[in-house]
């Protein structure tokens, strides 16, 4: 093999190696960028403290902060029920406006035992908002998603004819060591007949009518008995 031929082969091998390294660099860069995007998206979807689904179109949580906004957008919320008396922060208000979410505020003071005064009428008003499917999907929250939110959800469960033991079990799961006897006593004594169950019928919004709700309540009651072993 002549010198010219050897030189050309060597140059060709060097070009091949350079092209291979360039390809590796490009692939590596793409993989790194893609990983950053995936990880970034996951980090953006952070649910609020104590977030959980209560029922179809009904959610509960602690106070949502700006880090939770991307996650809340995935719920396509129509309404938020805020159970604290303090004004809603400006950042949260702007989030509601930009996403066309309606705010219902029921200012229940966050008292600690033994000086606890849970207003029946306010709980009933909040439940009326929850029961109106025109407000769904709806998020119920207070500060920590334990006591005030727990009482509203507990009374909703009684409307769904859950047995009391299951109502209190759910409350205790969220309240944990902070569970209050006064909250549990309130839910036990809450008169569900004081909350009128009335729904509009509309194909446009797929509202639930009264007969459908009654069937739903019966199913909830059966499910509760199965869960409790009754």
SVG drawing of the C-alpha trace seen along z (x, -y; Angstrom):
<svg xmlns="http://www.w3.org/2000/svg" viewBox="-86 -40 90 48">
<polyline fill="none" stroke="black" stroke-width="0.4" points="0.0,0.0 1.4,-3.4 2.0,-6.3 -0.8,-8.3 -3.2,-5.4 -2.2,-5.0 -2.6,-8.7 -6.1,-8.7 -7.2,-5.6 -5.8,-7.3 -7.6,-10.5 -10.8,-8.6 -10.6,-6.7 -10.0,-10.0 -13.0,-11.6 -15.1,-8.5 -14.0,-8.7 -14.7,-12.5 -18.2,-11.9 -18.9,-9.2 -17.9,-11.4 -20.0,-14.2 -23.0,-11.8 -22.4,-10.7 -22.3,-14.3 -25.5,-15.2 -27.3,-12.1 -26.0,-12.8 -27.1,-16.4 -30.6,-15.4 -30.9,-12.8 -29.8,-15.3 -32.3,-17.9 -35.1,-15.4 -34.3,-14.2 -34.3,-17.8 -37.7,-18.4 -39.2,-15.3 -37.8,-15.9 -38.8,-19.6 -42.4,-18.6 -42.6,-16.2 -41.3,-18.7 -43.9,-21.2 -46.8,-18.8 -46.7,-19.1 -50.1,-18.6 -51.0,-20.7 -50.6,-19.3 -53.1,-16.6 -54.5,-16.5 -56.9,-13.7 -60.0,-13.0 -63.2,-12.9 -65.5,-11.9 -66.0,-12.5 -65.3,-16.2 -64.6,-16.9 -61.1,-17.3 -59.7,-18.3 -56.3,-19.7 -54.4,-22.1 -53.7,-25.6 -52.4,-25.6 -49.2,-27.6 -47.7,-28.8 -45.7,-25.6 -49.0,-23.7 -50.6,-25.8 -49.4,-23.6 -50.8,-20.6 -54.1,-22.3 -54.4,-23.2 -54.6,-19.5 -57.8,-19.2 -59.6,-21.8 -61.2,-23.3 -64.4,-25.4 -64.5,-26.4 -62.5,-26.5 -64.1,-26.5 -61.9,-28.3 -62.7,-27.7 -60.5,-30.4 -61.4,-34.0 -58.1,-35.5 -58.1,-37.2 -57.0,-35.1 -53.4,-35.9 -52.9,-38.0 -50.9,-35.2 -53.8,-32.8 -56.4,-35.3 -54.5,-35.9 -54.3,-32.2 -58.1,-31.9 -58.7,-34.8 -56.3,-33.4 -58.0,-30.0 -61.6,-31.2 -62.0,-29.5 -64.7,-30.8 -63.9,-31.3 -66.4,-30.6 -65.1,-31.7 -66.6,-30.6 -64.6,-32.1 -64.5,-29.5 -62.1,-30.5 -59.3,-28.1 -59.9,-27.6 -58.1,-25.0 -59.7,-22.9 -61.4,-23.3 -62.6,-26.7 -64.0,-25.4 -67.1,-26.8 -68.0,-25.1 -70.8,-27.1 -73.5,-24.7 -75.0,-27.3 -71.6,-27.9 -71.0,-24.2 -74.4,-23.8 -73.7,-26.7 -70.4,-25.1 -72.1,-21.8 -74.7,-23.4 -71.8,-24.6 -70.2,-21.2 -73.5,-19.5 -74.1,-21.8 -72.4,-20.0 -72.3,-23.2 -69.4,-24.0 -67.5,-20.8 -64.6,-20.1 -64.3,-21.8 -61.4,-21.9 -62.2,-22.2 -59.4,-23.6 -58.4,-25.3 -54.9,-25.8 -53.7,-22.3 -56.6,-20.3 -57.3,-18.6 -60.0,-20.1 -62.3,-22.5 -61.9,-20.6 -62.3,-17.4 -65.6,-18.6 -67.0,-19.6 -66.0,-16.3 -67.3,-14.3 -70.7,-16.0 -70.7,-15.3 -70.1,-11.6 -73.1,-11.6 -75.2,-13.0 -73.8,-10.0 -75.0,-7.8 -71.6,-6.6 -71.6,-4.8 -70.2,-7.0 -67.2,-4.8 -66.1,-5.2 -66.7,-9.0 -64.5,-9.2 -61.8,-6.9 -61.4,-9.1 -61.2,-12.3 -58.6,-10.7 -56.4,-9.6 -56.0,-13.2 -55.9,-14.8 -53.6,-12.1 -52.2,-13.2 -54.1,-16.5 -57.5,-14.8 -60.0,-16.8 -62.8,-15.3 -64.9,-18.4 -64.7,-17.9 -65.7,-14.3 -68.6,-15.2 -69.7,-17.9 -69.9,-15.4 -71.6,-12.9 -74.4,-15.3 -74.7,-17.1 -78.3,-17.0 -78.1,-16.0 -81.8,-16.8 -80.9,-20.5 -79.2,-20.3 -81.7,-20.3 -80.7,-18.0 -82.0,-19.5 -80.4,-19.3 -81.2,-20.7 -81.6,-18.5 -79.7,-19.7 -78.2,-17.8 -75.8,-20.6 -74.1,-20.4 -75.1,-16.8 -76.6,-17.8 -77.7,-15.1 -81.4,-15.1 -82.9,-14.1 -83.8,-10.5 -80.3,-9.9 -78.9,-11.3 -81.1,-9.0 -79.8,-6.0 -76.2,-7.3 -76.8,-7.7 -78.2,-4.1 -75.1,-2.8 -72.8,-4.8 -74.6,-3.3 -74.1,0.2 -70.5,-0.5 -70.0,-1.8 -71.5,1.3 -69.3,3.5 -66.2,1.6 -67.1,1.7 -68.0,5.3 -71.5,4.5"/>
</svg>
